[in-house]
Amino acid sequence: MRRILTILVVLIAAFIGAVIGVIVTLRYVDGTPAYNSIEERQNLSFTRMKRDSSRKITVGPNFEYAARLITPAVVHVSTGYSSGEFSLNPLELYRPQTHSSGSGVIISDDGYIVTNNHVIEDATNIEIEMNDNQHFYAKVIGRDPSTDLALLKIKARNLPFIGYGDSDEIVPGEWVLAIGNPFDLNSTVTAGIVSAKARNIGILRDRNNLQVEAFIQTDAAVNPGNSGGALVNLQGELIGINSAIATATGSYSGYSFAIPSNLVKKIMDDLLEFGKAQRGLLGVQITDVTARVAELEGLDILRGIFVTRVNEGSAAQQSGIEQGDVIIAIDSHPVGSVSELQEMVARHRPGNSVKVTYRRGGNEKSVNTVLKSYEGHESVTREPVNYSIEGATLEDLSYSELTKRNLDGGVLVRILENGKWKKSGIKEDFIITYIDKVAVDNVADLNRILEYKSGGMLVEGVYRDGEKGVYGLEW
């Protein structure tokens, strides 16, 4: 009896041990997964993961707010071009004129408008049509072919305008709206997502090879006529200026490209203040780091910009950057391609200091670099339009100064020597705003007016200290 009891106890113990062994094996030894669906496993993993409080999911995007806010500030830009021919036949008066159109974005309540350079290039007249059908003639404040941007001005006040957004903050997959005038269809709104950033598609050319292409790529429908229009986020902030499409037909085929707003903002300020873009340069020749470049050059990194040459006397050389370095960040902003680096540097003027982070020999280094102009100067350059006539040197005023003085236009009397102007009583630093009640916007206007004047004329204006003046000028 005792023997049977002993055998029974051994069997029970063996059974219990086998069960425990199976359980341990199933729990701790790799083998067939204990689930039949990858999705089920992913969902289970997500429930165990700590929630990201910054992640925001909405029940469908809302386009209405941004569209309603932005549409009144997007304008139709019509341009006329003269062939230079002239006809005495009155029935052919308009024959030499050709026309084209695009879009523009009002960026200030007093009438500044951003558009593409290619929309208004070589135009002899530019007309702006507002969303409410108002019409204005525009003047060109400045153009920058290297970024395909231009700044226009119309004489108007209290206009609807679009505020700048931060194009660095947008991410692929984010909803955006494109608003413009495709095929002369005013105020057209299309929606899409950001497909990619810092795209270089090789469409811009610059005589000094300073073109900057760091486009925001989207799948919002953009067609001929959308150029110069707005790309906005769902908060109604300007994050880009629509400029190009990828197409084999001339019409939308799936992708469109916009100039990022952070670059637009800088170029607009340059054109406003100086009439031209002020480009700060590192002075290096560069190429993207690829697997092949990394292998050939023995690099320990697969992302960045490889320096193939450092120009003599450049900002890069003076700060110690050398051929063979791999630039990985500008001002702590990671850069992984030539187009990204070009955009980040192009946001700065000559004389600005940027922090360049690079790798050399397996070590990471940072250096503050003072950028230079194309001519090698650590300062911005101003090229005032001026000319001398009858003892006076006359000069265009910057639009920043005109805005500060609440003037639509004017010509500065910079230097006075003996002659008709001085004899009239006008003094230096006088800003001419009207001649015989005709507005004088710039030196070109003044020259055109004086060409057809003779005898006495009335000159009105204001001094830089605010004192107004009216003078009789014998011509």
C-alpha positions in Angstrom: 0.0 0.0 0.0 2.8 2.3 0.9 4.5 1.5 -2.4 1.4 2.5 -4.4 1.1 5.8 -2.4 4.7 6.6 -3.2 4.2 5.9 -7.0 1.1 8.2 -6.9 3.0 11.0 -5.3 5.8 10.8 -7.9 3.3 10.8 -10.8 1.5 13.9 -9.4 4.8 15.7 -8.9 5.9 14.8 -12.4 2.6 16.1 -13.8 2.8 19.4 -11.9 6.5 19.8 -13.0 5.5 19.3 -16.7 2.7 21.8 -16.5 5.1 24.4 -14.9 7.7 23.7 -17.6 5.2 24.2 -20.4 4.1 27.5 -18.8 7.7 28.7 -18.4 8.5 27.8 -22.0 5.5 29.5 -23.4 6.3 32.7 -21.5 10.0 33.0 -21.7 11.2 31.1 -24.7 11.0 32.5 -28.3 8.7 30.6 -30.6 5.4 30.9 -32.3 3.8 34.3 -31.4 0.8 34.1 -29.1 -1.3 36.2 -31.5 -2.6 35.9 -35.1 -2.7 39.5 -36.2 0.1 42.0 -36.6 -2.4 44.8 -36.3 -3.7 43.3 -33.1 -0.1 43.2 -31.7 0.5 46.8 -32.8 -2.6 47.9 -31.1 -1.6 46.1 -28.0 1.8 47.7 -28.1 0.3 51.2 -28.6 -1.9 50.7 -25.5 1.2 49.9 -23.4 3.2 52.9 -24.8 3.2 56.2 -23.0 0.8 58.7 -24.7 2.4 61.6 -26.5 0.5 64.7 -25.2 1.6 66.8 -28.2 -0.1 64.6 -30.7 -3.4 66.1 -31.8 -6.0 64.2 -33.8 -9.0 66.0 -35.2 -12.2 64.5 -36.5 -11.6 65.6 -40.1 -9.8 68.9 -41.1 -11.7 72.2 -41.2 -10.7 74.2 -44.2 -13.5 76.8 -44.0 -11.9 79.1 -41.4 -8.6 79.4 -43.2 -10.3 79.8 -46.6 -12.6 82.6 -45.4 -9.8 84.4 -43.6 -7.3 84.3 -46.5 -9.3 84.6 -49.7 -9.8 88.4 -49.5 -6.0 88.9 -49.3 -5.1 86.9 -52.4 -5.2 89.1 -55.6 -5.1 88.6 -59.3 -2.0 90.1 -61.0 -2.4 91.1 -64.7 0.7 92.2 -66.6 1.2 93.9 -69.9 4.2 93.7 -72.1 5.1 96.0 -75.0 6.8 94.6 -78.0 8.5 97.9 -78.7 6.7 98.2 -82.0 4.6 101.3 -82.9 1.7 101.6 -85.3 0.1 104.7 -86.7 -3.1 102.8 -87.4 -5.5 103.6 -84.5 -7.2 100.3 -85.0 -3.9 98.6 -84.2 -3.3 100.7 -81.1 -3.2 97.7 -78.7 -1.7 95.2 -81.1 1.9 95.5 -79.7 0.7 94.6 -76.2 0.7 91.1 -74.9 -0.7 90.0 -71.5 -0.3 87.4 -68.9 -1.6 86.8 -65.4 -0.8 85.2 -62.0 -1.5 85.7 -58.4 -0.2 87.8 -55.5 -0.6 87.9 -51.7 -1.2 91.1 -49.7 1.2 91.1 -46.8 0.6 94.5 -45.3 -2.5 96.6 -44.8 -0.9 99.5 -46.7 -0.6 97.7 -50.0 2.6 95.6 -50.2 2.1 92.5 -52.3 4.4 89.5 -52.7 4.3 87.5 -56.0 6.7 85.5 -58.1 9.4 87.2 -60.1 8.4 85.3 -63.2 4.9 86.6 -63.0 5.9 90.3 -63.4 9.4 90.0 -65.1 9.8 92.5 -67.9 6.2 93.8 -67.6 5.6 97.3 -68.7 2.4 97.7 -66.6 1.0 95.7 -63.7 -2.6 95.7 -62.6 -4.0 94.3 -59.4 -7.6 93.0 -59.1 -8.9 92.5 -55.5 -11.3 89.8 -54.4 -14.0 92.5 -54.2 -13.3 93.6 -57.8 -11.3 96.8 -56.9 -8.6 97.6 -59.4 -5.2 99.2 -58.7 -2.0 99.8 -60.7 1.1 98.4 -59.0 4.7 99.4 -59.0 7.7 97.1 -58.6 9.6 97.7 -55.4 12.2 95.0 -56.1 12.8 91.6 -57.6 15.0 88.7 -56.8 15.3 86.2 -59.6 17.5 83.9 -57.5 14.5 83.0 -55.3 11.8 83.9 -57.9 10.2 86.5 -55.6 9.1 90.1 -56.2 7.6 92.8 -54.1 4.8 95.1 -55.4 3.1 98.2 -54.0 -0.4 99.6 -54.6 -1.7 102.9 -53.2 -4.3 101.7 -50.7 -5.0 101.6 -47.0 -6.7 99.2 -44.5 -6.4 96.2 -46.8 -6.9 92.6 -45.7 -3.5 90.8 -45.5 -2.0 87.5 -44.5 0.3 87.1 -41.6 3.5 85.1 -41.9 3.5 81.6 -40.4 6.6 79.6 -39.5 7.5 77.3 -42.4 10.0 75.5 -40.3 7.2 74.1 -38.2 5.2 72.4 -40.9 5.7 68.7 -41.4 5.0 66.2 -44.2 1.4 65.0 -43.9 0.1 68.4 -42.6 -3.0 69.8 -44.3 -2.5 73.0 -46.3 -4.5 75.2 -48.7 -3.4 76.8 -52.0 -5.3 79.9 -52.9 -4.9 81.7 -56.3 -6.3 82.4 -59.7 -5.7 79.5 -62.0 -6.9 80.0 -65.6 -8.1 83.4 -64.5 -10.6 81.8 -62.1 -10.4 84.2 -59.2 -10.2 83.1 -55.6 -9.8 79.4 -56.2 -9.1 77.3 -53.0 -7.6 73.8 -53.2 -6.5 71.5 -50.4 -3.7 69.0 -50.0 -1.0 67.9 -47.7 2.7 68.7 -47.4 4.5 66.0 -49.3 8.1 67.0 -48.6 10.3 69.9 -47.7 13.5 71.4 -49.1 12.9 70.2 -52.6 15.3 71.3 -55.4 13.8 70.8 -58.8 16.3 72.7 -60.9 14.0 75.4 -62.4 15.8 78.6 -61.3 18.9 80.1 -62.9 21.1 82.9 -61.6 24.1 84.4 -63.4 26.2 84.0 -60.3 24.8 80.5 -59.5 23.2 81.8 -56.3 19.7 80.4 -57.0 17.9 79.0 -53.9 15.5 76.1 -54.3 14.2 74.7 -51.1 10.5 74.3 -52.0 7.7 72.9 -49.9 6.2 70.1 -52.0 2.4 69.6 -51.7 -0.3 67.7 -53.5 -2.7 70.7 -53.5 -3.9 71.3 -57.0 -2.0 74.3 -58.6 -2.3 75.3 -62.2 -1.1 78.2 -64.5 -2.3 81.4 -62.8 -1.7 80.1 -59.3 1.9 81.3 -59.4 2.5 83.9 -56.7 -0.5 82.8 -54.7 -0.7 81.7 -51.1 0.0 78.4 -49.4 -1.4 78.5 -45.9 -1.9 76.2 -42.9 -5.3 75.6 -41.3 -4.7 78.5 -38.9 -4.7 80.8 -41.9 -1.0 81.6 -41.7 1.2 82.1 -44.8 3.7 79.3 -45.0 4.6 79.6 -48.7 4.3 81.3 -52.1 3.1 78.8 -54.8 5.7 78.9 -57.6 5.8 75.7 -59.7 4.3 72.4 -60.7 5.7 69.1 -61.7 4.0 68.4 -65.0 4.5 67.0 -68.5 1.4 68.7 -69.8 1.6 72.2 -68.5 -1.2 71.6 -66.0 -1.4 70.0 -62.6 -0.3 66.4 -62.5 0.1 65.7 -58.8 2.7 67.9 -57.2 3.2 71.6 -56.7 6.0 73.6 -55.1 6.0 76.7 -52.9 8.8 79.0 -51.6 8.9 78.7 -47.7 7.6 81.7 -45.8 10.7 82.1 -43.7 12.7 82.8 -46.8 9.9 84.9 -48.3 9.9 87.1 -45.1 13.6 87.8 -45.3 13.6 88.6 -49.1 10.6 90.9 -48.7 12.4 92.9 -46.0 15.5 93.1 -48.2 13.5 94.4 -51.2 11.6 96.8 -49.0 14.7 98.4 -47.5 17.3 98.0 -50.2 15.4 97.3 -53.4 17.5 94.1 -53.9 18.1 90.9 -52.0 21.0 91.0 -49.6 22.6 87.5 -49.7 25.0 86.4 -47.0 27.3 83.6 -48.3 29.6 81.0 -46.6 31.8 80.8 -49.7 31.9 77.0 -50.1 31.3 74.5 -52.9 29.2 71.6 -51.6 27.4 68.4 -52.4 25.0 66.1 -50.6 26.4 63.3 -48.6 25.3 60.1 -50.1 26.3 56.5 -49.5 28.7 56.7 -52.5 30.2 60.0 -51.3 30.6 58.6 -47.8 32.4 55.6 -49.1 34.7 57.5 -51.4 35.6 60.1 -48.8 35.8 57.7 -45.8 33.1 59.5 -43.9 31.5 58.2 -40.7 28.1 59.9 -41.5 25.5 59.4 -44.2 23.6 62.7 -43.7 24.9 66.2 -44.2 26.6 68.4 -46.8 30.2 67.6 -47.9 32.5 70.6 -48.5 34.3 70.0 -51.7 36.0 73.4 -51.8 36.5 76.5 -49.6 36.8 79.8 -51.6 39.8 81.9 -50.9 39.0 84.8 -48.5 35.5 83.5 -47.8 33.6 83.6 -44.6 34.0 79.8 -44.3 37.8 80.0 -44.7 38.1 82.8 -42.1 36.2 80.8 -39.6 38.3 77.6 -40.1 36.0 75.4 -42.2 38.0 73.2 -44.5 37.6 71.0 -47.5 36.4 67.6 -46.4 34.2 68.9 -43.5 30.6 67.7 -43.4 28.2 70.5 -42.4 25.3 69.1 -40.3 23.5 72.1 -38.9 23.1 75.9 -39.3 22.1 77.8 -36.1 21.4 74.4 -34.5 18.9 73.6 -37.2 19.8 70.2 -38.8 20.5 70.3 -42.5 20.6 67.2 -44.6 20.8 68.5 -48.1 22.3 71.3 -50.2 18.9 72.9 -50.6 18.3 73.0 -46.9 21.7 74.6 -46.2 21.2 77.2 -48.9 17.8 78.2 -47.5 19.1 78.5 -44.0 22.0 80.6 -45.1 19.9 82.7 -47.5 17.8 83.9 -44.6 20.8 86.0 -43.5 22.4 89.2 -44.8 26.1 89.9 -45.2 27.6 90.8 -41.8 25.2 88.4 -39.9 26.8 85.7 -37.8 25.6 82.1 -38.1 26.7 79.0 -36.1 27.9 76.3 -38.4 28.1 72.8 -37.0 30.2 70.3 -38.8 32.0 67.0 -38.5 35.7 66.5 -39.1 37.7 63.3 -38.5 34.9 61.8 -36.4 34.5 64.8 -34.2 31.7 67.4 -34.1 32.6 71.1 -34.0 30.8 74.4 -34.1 32.0 77.8 -35.2 30.4 81.2 -35.5 30.8 82.5 -39.1 30.3 86.1 -40.3 28.7 85.9 -43.7 30.0 87.9 -46.7 28.4 89.3 -49.8 29.1 87.9 -53.3 31.7 90.7 -53.6 33.3 89.7 -50.3 32.0 92.4 -48.0 30.7 92.0 -44.5 28.0 94.6 -45.0 24.9 95.2 -47.1 25.0 97.2 -50.2 22.6 99.9 -51.3 22.4 101.0 -54.9 20.4 104.2 -54.9 18.9 105.4 -58.1 20.1 109.0 -58.6 21.0 111.6 -61.1 22.3 115.1 -61.2 20.6 118.0 -63.0 20.9 121.8 -62.8 23.1 121.7 -59.7 21.1 119.1 -57.7 21.8 115.4 -57.0 18.5 113.7 -56.7 18.0 110.2 -55.2 15.3 107.6 -54.7 14.3 107.0 -51.1 14.1 103.5 -49.7 10.5 102.3 -49.2 11.2 101.7 -45.6 11.9 105.4 -45.2 8.8 106.3 -47.2 6.7 104.1 -45.1 8.1 105.6 -41.9 7.2 109.0 -43.1 3.8 107.9 -44.4 4.7 108.8 -48.0 3.6 106.9 -51.1 6.7 108.2 -53.0 9.2 110.9 -53.2 12.7 112.0 -54.4 15.4 113.2 -52.0 17.5 116.3 -52.8 20.8 114.8 -51.6 23.3 117.5 -52.7 22.7 121.1 -53.8 25.2 123.2 -55.7 24.7 126.5 -57.6 21.8 126.2 -60.1 18.1 126.4 -60.6 17.1 124.2 -57.6 19.2 126.1 -55.1 18.0 129.5 -56.5 14.4 128.5 -55.9 15.1 128.3 -52.1 15.1 124.5 -51.8 17.6 123.1 -49.4 19.4 119.7 -49.0 17.3 116.8 -47.5 14.1 118.1 -49.1 11.8 115.3 -50.3 10.0 116.2 -53.5 6.5 114.7 -53.5 4.6 116.8 -56.2 5.4 118.9 -59.2 2.5 121.0 -60.4 0.2 118.7 -58.3 1.5 115.6 -60.2 2.7 112.9 -57.8 6.5 112.1 -57.9 7.2 108.6 -56.8 10.8 108.2 -57.8 13.6 109.6 -59.9 12.2 108.0 -63.0 8.9 109.9 -62.5 10.7 113.2 -61.8 12.8 112.8 -64.9 9.8 112.1 -67.0 7.9 115.1 -65.7 10.8 117.5 -66.1 11.3 116.4 -69.7 8.0 118.0 -70.7 8.2 121.1 -68.5 9.2 124.6 -69.3 8.8 127.9 -67.6 7.7 128.0 -63.9 6.6 125.1 -61.9 5.4 124.4 -58.4 7.5 122.0 -56.3 5.9 120.6 -53.1 7.4 118.3 -50.5 8.7 117.8 -47.0 12.1 117.9 -45.2 13.4 115.0 -43.3 12.8 116.8 -40.0 9.1 117.1 -40.9 8.9 120.7 -42.1 6.8 121.1 -45.3 7.9 123.2 -48.2 6.5 124.8 -51.4 8.7 126.4 -53.9 8.5 128.1 -57.3 11.1 126.6 -59.7 12.0 128.4 -63.0 12.8 125.8 -65.6 
